[in-house]
Amino acid sequence: MIPALGLVAGLILGLLLHPDVPLWLQPYLPIAVVAALDAVFGAVRAVLDGIFNDRVFVISFLSNVVVAALIVFLGDQLGVGSQLSTGVVVVLGLRIFSNMAAIRRHLFHA
């Protein structure tokens, strides 16, 4: 439940404070958000399955964001940033939908 509450609190703070994102960080922010969402939905699934571990969540959250940003950075350096960004979004999107399906099955038994 803590990851979901953290996500909601972060969304509310972002909407209220309107933070300025530095120009150099803007290409990486959407990828980092998708990676973070993947970790949060994975944590919610783990809570529902009764196997949640806060240490695993923090490591998963940070490593997802760092690895996704590094892949996009590498793509930018190689001149194929948009293709690698698309690949990262597709892979993480599949994981998010897989976790959401498991959450739905757990909550609604469907």
HUFENHU-V74396 format. One record per backbone hydrogen bond with DSSP energy under -1.0 kcal/mol. CO is the residue of the C=O (numbers start at 1). NH is the residue of the N-H. Records with the same first field share a line. If there is no record, write none. Layout:
CO = NH, NH
//
This chain:
1 = 5
2 = 6
3 = 7
4 = 8
5 = 9
6 = 10
7 = 11
8 = 12
9 = 13
10 = 14
11 = 15
12 = 16
13 = 17
14 = 18
22 = 25, 26
25 = 28, 29
28 = 32
29 = 33
30 = 34
31 = 35
32 = 36
33 = 37
34 = 38
35 = 39
36 = 40
37 = 41
38 = 42
39 = 43
40 = 44
41 = 45
42 = 46
43 = 47
44 = 48
45 = 49
46 = 51
53 = 57
54 = 58
55 = 59
56 = 60
57 = 61
58 = 62
59 = 63
60 = 64
61 = 65
62 = 66
63 = 67
64 = 68
65 = 69
66 = 70
67 = 71
68 = 72
69 = 73
70 = 74
71 = 75
72 = 76
73 = 77
74 = 78
75 = 80
80 = 84
81 = 85
82 = 86
83 = 87
84 = 88
85 = 89
86 = 90
87 = 91
88 = 92
89 = 93
90 = 94
91 = 95
92 = 96
93 = 97
94 = 98
95 = 99
96 = 100
97 = 101
98 = 102
99 = 103
100 = 104
101 = 105
102 = 106
103 = 107
104 = 108
105 = 109
//
